[in-house]
Amino acid sequence: MDNPFEEFWEQSSLHSRNISDYGRRMSAYDADTKELRVSYPERANSHKKPKTPLSKITAKRASSRAFSNTFLTARDLLSLMSHLSVLTDDLEHRTYPSAGATYSVETFVLRFDDHSVNYYDAEKNGLLPIGQHSYEQTDLERVLSISHSGSASALVIFVGLPDRVIGKYSERGYRFMLLEAGAMMQQLALAIAQDKNLAGCAIGGILDTEFLTLLGLGDRNPKLLTGYLVGRKGA
Ligand SMILES: Cc1cc2nc3c(=O)[nH]c(=O)nc-3n(C[C@H](O)[C@H](O)[C@H](O)COP(=O)(O)O)c2cc1C
């Protein structure tokens, strides 16, 4: 393989053959020794944080894996997804920035109530059904490496299409694609934070290839970036 990005992608992919190594590695990790800030000889002076509309929402942001047993309605789900939509009717201007307005990250939604696989159409703020999946709540630990309680309503999947962005920026574009997905994830996290009925969590340990096959992206060289499990907040 002569493309270092493809090599990196291959090496960092999770599939049924290496998922147990991934789990073992996480269990063996000693979190007590992790560095959480850079220690210079002095500390910064502390300043009072202003209360702003954004800070009030951000204060409620948290990863939650506890869902109720009631599914979100399609309408609730679309209200949440609307935070990833276009602003006005312009596909080149959305709720999050994108390098060169290339929008190299697409979003898919797997619902657990009707088992539909949907493409999120950011222009329409609509879910387009493109197929069916067979995952049940009991499968999620195996395919997402996550323990949750109650019933998650949907799995949002962010998929990168690097060709869209490297055409303009060459190799540097790969970075931009990943950064764009991060901005989208935060949009979702804040949208969940501002609604007391919602819960959700980013899913880094998703089985890449297993989900990609459901999305019908053909030869676009899709890269599964991350998942986000969402649902109604549980106890
Ligand atoms: C890229 C990314 C991947 C993550 N993957 C997982 C995951 O696979 N399983 C999980 O339970 N939490 C996952 N999380 C959530 C983190 O564990 C969580 O953000 C962190 O513990 C801080 O907690 P907080 O978000 O509640 O502040 C992920 C977060 C990010 C940003």
The ligand as an SDF file (V2000), in Angstrom:
LIG
                    3D

 31 33  0  0  0  0  0  0  0  0999 V2000
  -13.8650   10.2380   19.6210 C   0  0  0  0  0  0  0  0  0  0  0  0
  -14.5740    9.7250   20.8520 C   0  0  0  0  0  0  0  0  0  0  0  0
  -14.8310    8.3800   20.9650 C   0  0  0  0  0  0  0  0  0  0  0  0
  -15.5000    7.8920   22.0770 C   0  0  0  0  0  0  0  0  0  0  0  0
  -15.7920    6.5680   22.1240 N   0  0  0  0  0  0  0  0  0  0  0  0
  -16.4790    6.0720   23.1720 C   0  0  0  0  0  0  0  0  0  0  0  0
  -16.8330    4.6960   23.1810 C   0  0  0  0  0  0  0  0  0  0  0  0
  -16.5320    3.9260   22.2580 O   0  0  0  0  0  0  0  0  0  0  0  0
  -17.5210    4.2290   24.2500 N   0  0  0  0  0  0  0  0  0  0  0  0
  -17.8910    5.0470   25.2780 C   0  0  0  0  0  0  0  0  0  0  0  0
  -18.5280    4.5600   26.2240 O   0  0  0  0  0  0  0  0  0  0  0  0
  -17.5800    6.3790   25.2850 N   0  0  0  0  0  0  0  0  0  0  0  0
  -16.8890    6.9060   24.2480 C   0  0  0  0  0  0  0  0  0  0  0  0
  -16.5840    8.2430   24.2070 N   0  0  0  0  0  0  0  0  0  0  0  0
  -17.0140    9.1350   25.2990 C   0  0  0  0  0  0  0  0  0  0  0  0
  -15.8770    9.4560   26.2590 C   0  0  0  0  0  0  0  0  0  0  0  0
  -15.6120    8.3310   27.0650 O   0  0  0  0  0  0  0  0  0  0  0  0
  -16.2720   10.6680   27.1190 C   0  0  0  0  0  0  0  0  0  0  0  0
  -16.3860   11.7940   26.2770 O   0  0  0  0  0  0  0  0  0  0  0  0
  -15.2370   10.9750   28.2190 C   0  0  0  0  0  0  0  0  0  0  0  0
  -15.1800    9.9440   29.1580 O   0  0  0  0  0  0  0  0  0  0  0  0
  -15.5530   12.2930   28.9510 C   0  0  0  0  0  0  0  0  0  0  0  0
  -16.8230   12.2040   29.5630 O   0  0  0  0  0  0  0  0  0  0  0  0
  -17.9820   13.2500   29.2170 P   0  0  0  0  0  0  0  0  0  0  0  0
  -18.1590   13.2520   27.7300 O   0  0  0  0  0  0  0  0  0  0  0  0
  -19.2100   12.7530   29.9440 O   0  0  0  0  0  0  0  0  0  0  0  0
  -17.5160   14.5790   29.7260 O   0  0  0  0  0  0  0  0  0  0  0  0
  -15.9030    8.7660   23.1140 C   0  0  0  0  0  0  0  0  0  0  0  0
  -15.6400   10.1260   22.9910 C   0  0  0  0  0  0  0  0  0  0  0  0
  -14.9950   10.6000   21.8690 C   0  0  0  0  0  0  0  0  0  0  0  0
  -14.7420   12.0830   21.7350 C   0  0  0  0  0  0  0  0  0  0  0  0
  1  2  1  0
  2  3  1  0
  2 30  2  0
  3  4  2  0
  4  5  1  0
  4 28  1  0
  5  6  2  0
  6  7  1  0
  6 13  1  0
  7  8  2  0
  7  9  1  0
  9 10  1  0
 10 11  2  0
 10 12  1  0
 12 13  2  0
 13 14  1  0
 14 15  1  0
 14 28  1  0
 15 16  1  0
 16 17  1  0
 16 18  1  0
 18 19  1  0
 18 20  1  0
 20 21  1  0
 20 22  1  0
 22 23  1  0
 23 24  1  0
 24 25  2  0
 24 26  1  0
 24 27  1  0
 28 29  2  0
 29 30  1  0
 30 31  1  0
M  END
$$$$
